[in-house]
């Protein structure tokens, strides 16, 4: 499996570069983007992603699957 954070980071940078510079910033309601998401991979391993501290275009993301955990701010 590819590193989830590498994928998120790469797409964040790519999309950020494609937004027209004259597009106004529109604040978002953080409660719409924060929360926990859980699921299972095809091999039945569980995965949990938690998004918190949403402010503007930034958020803290925590990934956990088995003994693998990672936290980053995007």
Secondary structure per residue as TSV (DSSP state, phi and psi in degrees):
chain	resnum	aa	ss	phi	psi
A	1	X	-	360.0	136.2
A	2	X	-	-68.5	152.2
A	3	X	-	-65.8	117.3
A	4	X	H	-56.5	-40.4
A	5	X	H	-69.9	-32.2
A	6	X	H	-65.6	-41.1
A	7	X	H	-64.8	-47.6
A	8	X	H	-61.0	-44.9
A	9	X	H	-64.0	-44.6
A	10	X	H	-62.5	-43.6
A	11	X	H	-71.2	-34.5
A	12	X	H	-60.5	-44.7
A	13	X	H	-68.0	-42.4
A	14	X	H	-63.7	-49.4
A	15	X	H	-65.9	-39.1
A	16	X	H	-60.8	-32.8
A	17	X	H	-77.8	-21.8
A	18	X	H	-91.4	-6.6
A	19	X	S	-77.1	126.2
A	20	X	-	-56.9	140.5
A	21	X	T	-66.8	-19.3
A	22	X	T	-90.7	3.8
A	23	X	S	-75.0	124.1
A	24	X	-	-71.1	148.8
A	25	X	-	-72.7	132.0
A	26	X	-	-121.5	114.3
A	27	X	-	-62.2	145.1
A	28	X	-	-106.0	160.9
A	29	X	-	-83.5	107.4
A	30	X	G	-54.8	-30.0
A	31	X	G	-66.0	-20.8
A	32	X	G	-77.7	-17.8
A	33	X	T	-114.8	-12.7
A	34	X	-	-88.3	150.1
A	35	X	E	149.2	-174.2
A	36	X	E	-114.5	139.2
A	37	X	E	-127.1	132.6
A	38	X	E	-125.9	154.9
A	39	X	E	-170.0	-171.6
A	40	X	E	-135.8	143.0
A	41	X	-	-77.9	171.7
A	42	X	T	-59.7	-28.8
A	43	X	T	-87.0	13.1
A	44	X	S	73.7	10.4
A	45	X	-	-76.8	137.5
A	46	X	E	-83.0	153.9
A	47	X	E	-138.6	142.7
A	48	X	E	-135.8	130.1
A	49	X	E	-121.3	128.4
A	50	X	E	-118.6	126.5
A	51	X	E	-111.7	127.6
A	52	X	E	-145.0	176.3
A	53	X	E	52.1	43.6
A	54	X	E	-73.3	120.7
A	55	X	E	-141.6	111.9
A	56	X	T	61.1	-122.5
A	57	X	T	-94.6	9.0
A	58	X	E	-113.2	151.1
A	59	X	E	-158.8	154.9
A	60	X	E	-97.6	129.2
A	61	X	E	-122.1	129.0
A	62	X	E	-117.4	127.4
A	63	X	E	-114.6	133.6
A	64	X	E	-140.4	128.7
A	65	X	E	-147.3	113.7
A	66	X	T	61.2	-128.3
A	67	X	T	-90.2	-0.1
A	68	X	E	-88.3	122.2
A	69	X	E	-133.2	149.8
A	70	X	E	-155.6	140.1
A	71	X	E	-131.4	131.7
A	72	X	E	-143.1	157.5
A	73	X	E	-109.8	128.3
A	74	X	-	-111.5	360.0
